[in-house]
Amino acid sequence: MAVKVLVPTPLQKFTNNKAEIKCSASSVGELINSLETDYPGIKARLCDEDGKPRRFLNFYVNSEDIRFLDGTDTPLTDKDEVSIVPAVAGG
């Protein structure tokens, strides 16, 4: 099953400068582990020491925030699109 992952510019140094990658996973948590296998070091940027997504990093599955779905247990299906979006603050 192929899932499209949109990678923000600051993390593209871990994905060989690719903004979009394909990945096989049945959940967001599995996707994060798969990314770590293919792109070592990226998981430390995506997750905290407990393996939870970092506080200022948002994951969206087909434009839906996983915090309002099942978190990292959110299921993925063929052709889903996962966006990794750094939170922006300012004033």
N, C-alpha and C positions, 0 to 999 in steps of 0.2 A: 504494500500500500504506500503510495507516494504522497507526502505532505509537503507543501511549499512553505518554507520558512523565510520571512523577511528579516534581515539582520541590519540593525542600525549601524551607521558609519563608525562609531567608536569601537564596536566589536568586530568589525570586518578584518582587523589585523589578525584575528584568530581563525577566520574562515578563508584565508588566502585572498583577501580583498573582494570576496563575493558578497553582494548585497542580497542575493536570493540563492537559496540552496534547497535541494530536495532531500527528504529524510523519510525513513520508514519508522513509524511508531503508532501505537494504539492509544496512547495517552500523552498528555503534556509532560508528565514526569519521565516517561519512557523516551520522549523526544529529547529532553535535556540530557539524559544519559547517552543517547545515540549521538548527540552533538559532541559530547565529551570524547566519545570513542573516535569520531572522525576528526575532531578539532581539539586536541588536548589543551587544557587550560581554560577553555571557555566556561565550563561549569562553575569555576570559582568566581567568575564575573557575573554569572546569572543567579547563583544561589548563595545563601549564607552558610555558616558552618553546620547548621542543622539540615541543610538540603532544601530549604524553603526558598522560593524566589525572593530576591533582594527587595527591600522595601521601596526603593525608588526605581524599580524596573517593572514594567507592566507587560503581561502576556495577553494577547487577544487571539481567539480562535474565530475566524470568519467575522471579525469586528466585534465580538462579544468578549468582554473582560472576564478572564477565568476566575477572578475573585467573586463574581456573581454566578458562576457556574459551579464546577466541582473542584476548583483549584487545580493542583497538578494531577488530580485524578480525572480531569476533564477528558472524555474520550475523543479520539481523533478518527476520522474516516478518510478514505481515499479522496484526494483532491481538496482537502481542507487547507486553509491558509492560516498560518500562525505568524503573527507579528510580534516582534520584541520591541517594545517602545520605552525608552528612558523617560522618566517623569521630568517635567519641566516646571521650574518654579521661578518666580521673579515678581517684580512689581514696579 
